[in-house]
Amino acid sequence: MTTTLADVRRANTNWFSRSNKRFFGDCGYKVLTAKSGQKYLVRLSGAWSDMFGRPKSYNYYLNPINPDLSIGTLVDGPDGCPLKFADLDDVKEWLRDN
């Protein structure tokens, strides 16, 4: 079954609200599928990177999309911190391996 970003938006209207997007620093979304068939919401986000005087930086973060199209929590890396990727090619490589 194909899951589109429009499908995910319809199922999670509050998630994509203007205020929520601004609060989290998100600036772009995609739905991509891993090798396992798991669908992910791929978010390009500033995610509070400019706190404490640091320059703003953008990274990609993954949230699994559940069968009911709800959005799961951030995917954690081996260190327990959310996985973050510097560019979309790194995301696609991770998805090919998972």
C-alpha positions in Angstrom: 0.0 0.0 0.0 1.3 3.4 -0.9 1.3 6.0 1.9 1.5 9.6 0.8 2.4 12.7 2.8 -1.2 13.9 2.1 -2.5 10.7 3.8 -0.3 11.3 6.9 -1.3 15.0 7.0 -5.0 14.1 7.0 -4.5 11.6 9.8 -2.4 14.0 11.9 -3.7 17.5 11.3 -2.4 19.0 14.6 1.1 17.6 13.9 1.3 19.8 10.8 -0.3 22.9 12.1 1.6 26.2 11.6 2.2 26.7 15.3 3.5 23.1 15.8 5.8 23.4 12.8 7.2 26.7 14.1 7.6 25.4 17.7 9.6 22.4 16.5 11.5 24.3 13.8 10.4 21.9 11.1 10.7 23.2 7.6 10.1 20.2 5.4 8.5 16.7 5.4 8.7 13.6 3.2 7.4 10.0 3.6 10.0 7.4 2.7 10.0 3.6 3.1 12.8 1.5 4.6 13.9 -1.8 3.2 11.8 -3.5 5.9 8.7 -1.9 4.5 8.4 0.5 7.5 7.2 3.9 6.5 8.9 7.0 8.0 8.1 10.7 8.3 11.4 12.3 7.4 11.6 15.8 8.9 14.0 18.5 8.0 14.2 20.5 11.2 16.2 23.1 13.1 15.1 21.4 16.3 16.3 24.1 18.7 19.8 23.9 17.3 20.3 27.6 17.9 19.9 27.5 21.6 22.6 28.9 23.8 23.9 31.2 21.1 24.8 28.5 18.6 24.2 29.1 14.9 21.0 27.4 13.6 21.7 24.1 11.8 19.3 21.8 10.0 19.2 18.0 10.2 16.9 15.2 9.1 15.0 13.2 11.8 12.9 10.0 11.4 9.5 9.2 12.9 7.9 5.9 12.1 4.4 6.0 10.6 2.1 3.4 12.3 -0.3 1.3 10.3 -3.2 3.6 11.4 -1.1 6.5 9.9 -0.4 8.0 13.3 3.2 9.2 13.8 5.5 7.5 16.3 8.3 8.9 18.4 11.7 9.8 17.0 13.9 6.8 16.0 16.7 6.5 18.6 20.2 5.6 17.6 22.5 3.2 19.5 23.4 5.9 22.1 19.7 6.5 22.9 19.6 9.9 21.3 17.4 10.5 18.3 19.0 9.6 15.0 19.9 12.7 13.0 21.3 12.9 9.5 23.1 15.8 7.8 21.6 15.2 4.4 18.9 13.3 2.6 21.4 10.9 1.0 22.4 9.7 4.5 18.7 9.2 5.3 18.2 7.1 2.1 21.3 5.0 2.9 20.0 4.3 6.4 16.6 3.3 5.0 18.2 0.9 2.4 20.0 -0.8 5.3 16.9 -1.0 7.6 
